[in-house]
Amino acid sequence: MTWQIEFSLPAFERGFHLITQLVEENLQDNLPKQGLLHLLIKHTSAGLTINENADPTVRIDFENIFNKLIPESAGYIHTLEGSDDMPAHIKSSLVGHSVTIPITNFRLNLGSWQGIYLCEFRNHGGKRKIVATIID
C-alpha cells in the first residue's frame, strides 16, 4: 500500500536545519511496520539531505563551505529575484531535492547520528512544501 501527504515547513532562515521531528509530527505516527519514506521538497532554491544530528557546528560548517564554493558575487545572469537566487538554485541541485528513508518497526530507520536537514539557500525562502510518500 502507498499513501501520500503534503505539508508545509515553517519559514527558516538561510542555513541547514534539522527537521526530523517536524517530518515525524506531520506523518502523525502512521508509519507502517516496514517500508520506505520518500520526501520531496517542491522548490528549486532549497534542498533535503541527511547528516549529523548532534553537533550544530556541522550545520554552520555546511553553510560556510557552500557559500565559499558558490558565492553570490560570481557574476550570474539570473538575478531578477535577488543576488541569493541563482546561487540557491545551484546549491539545491548539488544537495538534491529528495531523500528516501527505510521504515522499520513503525519508525524512521536513521542512524544514531543522522537527521533530516532542510537546506535553506535563500535569505527569505518562506514556507517550504514537502511531499511525503510512504510505501509499505
Protein Blocks (a to p, Z undefined) as FASTA:
>chain_A
ZZddddddddddeddddfklmmmmmnoopacfbdcdddddfbfkbccddddfkbmmlmmm
mmmmmmmmmcfklopablmnojklmmmmmmmmmnopcdcdddeehiacddfkbccddddf
bfblopadddddddZZ
